[in-house]
Amino acid sequence: QVQLVESGGGLVQPGGSLRLSCAASGRTFRRFSMGWFRQAPGKEHDLVAAISGSGGSTFYADSVKGRFTISRDNAKNTVYLQMNSLKPEDTAVYYCAAVNSHIDTVVLSTRTYDYWGQGTQVTVSS
């Protein structure tokens, strides 16, 4: 069992930055592929970024490429999402998710992820 706890959300003005963190329990964090998703009101969970267990492979949705950076520190059991140049359309609840992957690769399918955090609200508004 893996427990995920997100932090770092809040209210920020357009053009501003936030860094989200997701702390994971367990001793085998490096075996888990991780993803950051977001859900705006009335919409589905959308994959924002994903990272492989080693951190060597990453994926970004087109809407955030060049603005967001996903990273992980396996010694601290933590994955991060650095968000720069934030736009009002980035407003959503952000979730981190984990899947025990036997291959060191990014996982893109929402339904494949086994563990989810409780979410953290990000609001971009002036």
Buried (B, 14 or more C-beta within 10 A) or exposed (E): EBEBBBEBBEEBEEEBEBEBBBBBEBEEBBBBBBBBBBBEEEEEBBBBBBBBBEBEEBBBBEEBEEBBBBBBEBEEBBBBBBBBEBEEEBBBBBBBBBBEBEEBBBBEEBEEBEBBBEBBEBBBEE
